[in-house]
Amino acid sequence: TCGEAAGVVWATSGVLVSSGRFLRMVEAFDRGRPLDRFWAGYEVGGTGPGRSSGRTSGLAALGLHDLEAQDVPEPAGELRNRLLGIVTYLLTNGPVIADGDTLGESEAERIRVEMGPSRLGGDDDVMRLVFEAAGDGDDGESGAAAGGDGDSRLAAENVGDMDTGGTV
């Protein structure tokens, strides 16, 4: 049984999870909750006060583009939750977010999606999240599109505890 195993690996995302946590995740899945923290790896880290970068891995195996956000104006914990939310949405609805679409939790929040090569070290095209200030146009010079050097301080947070968001 799974309880006898030390852990479970989802190779395409690089996620390693203990057998006990895996069983809790499967039970959650049986109740209709996507296994977003198992099928996708998450790397998120701070880049400065109130700023962060992050990316996902492993979504290509599910027919989806990975996500990437570079030096965006929100703390690492908020960016991680945003990535989790978008991945859950994509796992539930399929590849419905297209190049040029905008996302946000309110009318004032505008996050433009740009499909293109990874700027944080991935090999495949990704969905880059470009944070725009309210009223910004498509100048491509705000948020993640403003460049940066592919900050290497991303901390792996591949699998969170189902209840607390802690790392393995």
N, C-alpha and C positions, 0 to 999 in steps of 0.2 A: 504494500500500500504506500501511498505518498508519505504517510506519517513516519515510515521507516527511512525515507530518503533524507539526506542532509539538506538538500535544497533542490530547486528547479531553475533551469536556465532557459530563457527565451533568446536564442542565439542572435537573431537579427537586430535586436535592440541592445544586446549586451546586459540585459537585466538578470540578476541573480537574486533569488528570493528564498527564504527559509521554507521548509515544507509546511510548517504550521501557518505561516502567513499566506502561503499559496492556497491552502485549504480554505482559509477565511475569504480569500479573493474569489475562489470558485463558488463558494456559497453565495457571495454577493452577486456574482454573475448569474447564478441560478435564479436570483430574484429580479433579473432584468437590468442589472447595473453593468455597464461595460467595464472590461478589465483594462482601462486606460493606463494604469500604473504598471501593468505587466507587459502589455504589447508594445509600449513605447518607453524608450529611455529618455530621461530629462537631465540636462546639464544647465544649471543656472548659477550665476555668480554676480556679485556687485562689481561695478566699474567705477564707482564714486558715490558721494552722498546722494541717496535717493535715485540712483541709476543702476542699471543692470544689463546683462546680456544673457541670452539663453538659446537653447536649441533642443530639438527632439531627435531621436534616432529610432529606426526600426519600422517606421510607418510604410516604407516602400514595399515591404513584404505583404502589406495589407492593401496595396493598390492606391496608397495615398502619398502625398508629398510631406516630407518632414517640415517642421516649422523652425523659424530662426528669427531672433530679434537681437539687434546689436546696439548697445549703449542707449537704451530707452529710458524715458523719464519716470520709472517706477522702481521701487525696491525689489530685490531678488525674490522675496516671498510672494509678492503680488504678481510678478512676471511668471513665476512657477505656477501659481494658481490659474493665471490666464491661459498658459500653455495647456495645462490639464483640462481646462474647460473647453478649449478649442478642439483638442484631441477627442474628448468625449463627444462633442458635437459631430465631428467628422466620422467617428466610429458608429454613431447612431444614424447619421443621415447620408453618409457616403461622401464622395468628392464633389461637394456642391459649392465650394468656395473657389472663385476663379481669379485670375490675374486682373487687378484693377478694382476688385470688390473692396468695400470698406466694412470694418467691424467696429463695434463699440458697445458699451453698456448704456450709453445715453446718446442723445442727439449731439451733444457737445463733444463727445469723445470720438475721434476719427482715427482709425488705424487702417491704413491702406495695405492691401496685399499685393506684393510684387513677386511674380514667379521668376526665378533665375538661379544662377550658380550660387552655391553656399559661399558666404564670406567668413564663416567660422570653422572651416576645415572639412566640410562634407564633400563627397565626390559627386553627388547628384544635384539636380535642380531642387530648390526648396521653395516654400512659401515664406518670403521675408515679410515680417510685420513692421511697417513704417508708421511710427507715431507722428501724427500731425497736430499742430496747435489748431484750435478752433478757427475756422476761416482760412486756413492754409489751402493753397491750390496744389497742383501736381508738379511742384518745382523739384521734387525728389531730393531736397536738401535738409529735411528735418528728420529727427528721430534716427532710426536705424540706417536710413539712406545717407546720413551725413558722413559715413565713412568710419574711420577708426582702423585699428590695426589687427582686428581679429583677436581681441583680448584673450590671453591664455589663462586667466584666473577663473574660468568656469569650474565650478565644483560639481562633481557627479552627484546627482540625487535621483538615481535610477528608479528605485522602488520606495515609495512612501508607505508607512503603516496605514492601513485602511482607515483608521480612526484619527490618528494624530498627525499624519503627514511626515513622520520621522523617517530617517533613512536607515537602510539595512546595514 
